[in-house]
Amino acid sequence: MSFWLAGICLIGGILQLYANPIQWQTRGRGGDSFPESQIESMLQDSVGFMWFGTTQGLFRYDGEQARWFRHDPDSAASLTPGNVRCLLEDKQGQFWVGTNGGLSLLDRESGNITTFQHLSETGPLLSNNVWTLYEDISGQIWIGMDLGLQRLDHGTAYDMSDAYGGVVAFGEDAQGTLWMGSDRGGLYQYQDGHWQISVQLPKARISTLFRDKDNQLWAGTLNSGLWLKANEGWRKMPFVGDTPIRSLTQDGQGLLWVATEGGLLCIDQSLNLIPDIGTNGDVNLTNPKNVYATNDGLIWVATDNPGLALYDKHWDWFENFLNLQGGAWCLSQHGESEIWIGGKTGITAFNTKTQEIRRPLSNQTVRSIQVWGEKTLVGTDAGLVLLPDSDKPQFLLQNRVWRILPERGSKFWIGTDRGLVLLDLQDGSEWPYGPDQPPERQLSNRVITSLCRDAIGNLWVGTYGGGLNKIDNQGRVIQQFRNEKENPTSLSADDVVHIALAKSGALWISTLSGGLNRLPSGQSEFERFSASDGLPDNAVAGVWEQSENQVWVYSAAGIVQLDPVQKSYTLYTHDHGVLLGSAIPGSLLHAQGKLWFGGTNGVTALLPEAIQPQTRIPLLFTDLEIGNKHERQFMLPDETLELTTEHKSFALTFRLLDFRPAFPSAVRYQREGIDADWVSGNTVNYTQYLSFGGTGNLHIQAADTYGKWHEATLKLHVATPTWFRFLPLWILLAVGLLSMATYALAHSRHQKRQQKLMEQAQFERKRAELAERQHQLEIQARTLLVENQKILQNYMDQRLNEMANDLHDGPLGKVQGLGFQIHLISKESQETTTRNQLQTVAETQIPSICEGLRNLCGELVSPDFKSGFILELEEHVELMKSLYPNTQFSCHWSAQESVLSSETKATVFRVFRTLLRNVGKHAQAKHVAISMTQDEDQLTLILEDDGIGFEVPEDWDQLKAQKHFGLYLAHTFCKGLGGQLVMDSQPGKGCRATISVPLKAQVS
């Protein structure tokens, strides 16, 4: 989301309610992050991982990568073969996987697998074709297979098959009765240890059973549609018909999602069908295989193509009113149900109950709206309009009106681009405020962007470029607040665009470049909220306080949910359903219990109390390797990793289980005692830690899709080595050995010292040789630089001389010839007026042009100094006098040019000419003083003027970046002679340029 202040041009249509139709995303179009495979079952476990059973095996998905578990014919500890048809995590945390080849029990931490198969008549399973798994309220696990069903009680399988056919589903109703569905036809309930068929659904081919959050049991069939068990029995949903049902799930809002052969359906809690739930231009949902809802508001749909469709329920938080012609520059509530939206083409009045639209004002750019009884004040670019007035708007003020705030009675504060006005609508009297008014009505800037009255009656005036002004209840300006660079408690920026009153009486101040400010009541020190502490963007368009720890910030990056106490930020953008376009300053309204934001595309509305983002997303440690050996699949935060000093290294990966973004989360870590700051990356390697045992911590942080950071810690414990426990004994032994070896060490130490001194002396010689070599290389490099500068200078002189000669021999000669021809024509002309005009051109204008061209040639030509260096300088000064007759030039020469080399003369002349040309063109000086002196070693040339001056950059490279190549080359040429060019100037205080070069040019 960008930021718009003025000058937008939009093309739009009529206003329409765009209440965020389902925006399906895709997952699974090949690649390593998500495999391309047909998905048959889905489950989110208690840790937060998503598990998917496919035709190629089972994989665990963490939002970025897939971890596969497949059948290996050479390993008895691998997954059973075939399609993964069903998944179950029981109350004990055990993870069960049913396939066409049997049943598997997966230890998710270690990755170990225990299998159960029908290998013979005495095998643990009735059949290897496992279709469904279910744990009842008592903790018993039921297994549905193609040949019937079994119950697994404490690890023992019991055969319950009585020719029920293939069992595809289990479910329990509100009374705790267990139901079972058969593919051959029929729905059974379990009573007194026996299964009894339901008389209402005797021939229904059950496909799925689902118990919702209200403990209602739903039955999906392949031949008779969808059924709901009510108190009086099973009731068919008429709007589904006999469409085959494949899967059922329920989201956190109580909506029932139904995957059918005819498409995806959604049923609300009143049993009404929600239309257009499965339509999306990019995702094919006409034949969904499976649907699954997670607790964090995500809907997963397995499609008939490999991969998934994903819908984020958080999109329902935002209502968008789009295609608004001219954008939404301001918002206002009229009556109980009408919202007025001002934009580039007038006012659009939108009735939120009937969704009717009308146009109270057209063909005006509207920036503010204020209700006044039965009338409405409208601020436009052309002035202030009172509605309803007449068919033709009457403008009360002729300035662009930014803001309107009622005072008392018929008086209103009007903020314009020419200042602030207190206007009485009854008698038309005006009291102006602005930079050019008396002190009691003097403001810091004339562009008024925001107005706000505090709890004690003071008026706060925000300006664009002048900061904040405070007017007391007597109408006197009593205080101004501006940004002070060295004061962190001052206003963060002077471009104030919105002011809002907090419930505590404090003020919230939005700025275009400095973020958000909070000014407590009665104080003068500001608390800042900016990008430096996590605010997504410093361009803030508006703010509204919901509570002490819940503030809504309207920024160029999107809509931000701010906790000012914790200084935590949650960002909502286009990816989350905010479709209003670019932010418009001050276009913010709290009305009808909703918060309305205006943008270039339209308006976004939200219910503040309804938005409760997931406060904690699982942040896990995964794929632990110790000594290059894989040890664990994952570890939970605050677990302790036990190590020994024999473990030389370990590595692990960490993941934020946030499935919303289609891109990896930003992750960073910090190894306690090793990393001084946070390190970006989602994999960490330890090669050094606690060599003598002890504890430590590994901290990780990850940002979710809303820009909110989550943190977790893994504790490290390294066991103390056995030898370290007997450290005192080892010390005694070491002392004894040391005493025995003292004599031998003393004898060898002298020899080693002598050898070391010899090696050190040799090292110092080598280092001196390298230093000398480096010095010679630096001299060669500088010499080459000077030679290149000389080549550049000579080339520039050659080109300038060629240009001067071409100008003199070509255009100048032709202009002179043209003047002579005009003069001859004037003599032959019989008409007096024409003859006089031609003579004026030939005798005055043509010579003036020729004189200008000759002067330009003189400026371009580089002299050969045959007539003398100082004389050439003086002639150039005379040329400047003729070009700038309003500037006086004074010269003082006291140098001996005989001691100057030709190279020094040429370079100094070039620099002198450049500086003098800049003075003439830009300085607006009345007087220029020039002096040249010399001492034994140095020549000094000074140019000093009384012109407008300028801000001298701290670095010469800034001139190059700003494309001021003349001054930059002048500095470079002086440096090439071993000299320097020093500029001393300030705005309004003239300029002093000092050229100093050695009499014998040195390489620099």
Secondary structure, 3 states (H helix, E strand, C coil): CCECCCCCCCCCCCCEEECCCCCEEEECCCCCCCCCCCEEEEEECCCCCEEEEECCEEEEECCCCEEEECCCCCCCCCCCCCCEEEEEECCCCCEEEEECCEEEEECCCCCCEEEECCCCCCCCCCCCCEEEEEECCCCCEEEEECCEEEEEECCEEEECCCCCCCEEEEEECCCCCEEEEECCCCEEEEECCEEEECCCCCCCCEEEEEECCCCCEEEEECCCCEEEEECCEEEECCCCCCCCEEEEEECCCCCEEEEECCEEEEECCCCCECCCCCCCCCCCCCCCCEEEECCCCEEEEECCCCCEEEEEHHHHHEEEEECCCCCCCEEEEECCCEEEEEECCEEEEEECCCCCEEEEEECCCEEEEEEECCEEEEEECCCEEEECCCCCCCECCCCCEEEEEECCCCEEEEEECCEEEEEECCCCCEEEEECCCCHHHECCCCCEEEEEECCCCCEEEEEECCEEEEECCCCCEEEEECCCCCCCCCCCCCEEEEEEECCCCCEEEEECCCCEEEECCCCCCCEEECHHHCCCCCCEEEEEEEECCEEEEEECCEEEEEECCCCEEEEECHHHCCCCCCEEEEEEEEECCEEEEEECCCEEEECHHHCCCCCCCCEEEEEEEECCEEEEEEECCCCEEEECCCCCCEEEEEEECCCCCCCCCCEEEEECCCCCCCEECCEEEECCCCCCCEEEEEEEEEECCCCCEEEEEEEEEECCCHHHHCHHHHHHHHHHHHHHHHHHHHHHHHHHHHHHHHHHHHHHHHHHHHHHHHHHHHHHHHHHHHHHHHHHHHHHHHHHHHHHHHHHHHHHHHHHHHHHHHHHHHHHCCCHHHHHHHHHHHHHHHHHHHHHHHHHHHHHCCCCCCCCHHHHHHHHHHHHHHHCCCCEEEEEECCCHHHCCHHHHHHHHHHHHHHHHHHHHHHCCCEEEEEEEECCCEEEEEEEECCCCCCCCCCHHHHHHCCCHHHHHHHHHHHHCCCEEEEEECCCCCEEEEEEEECCCCCC
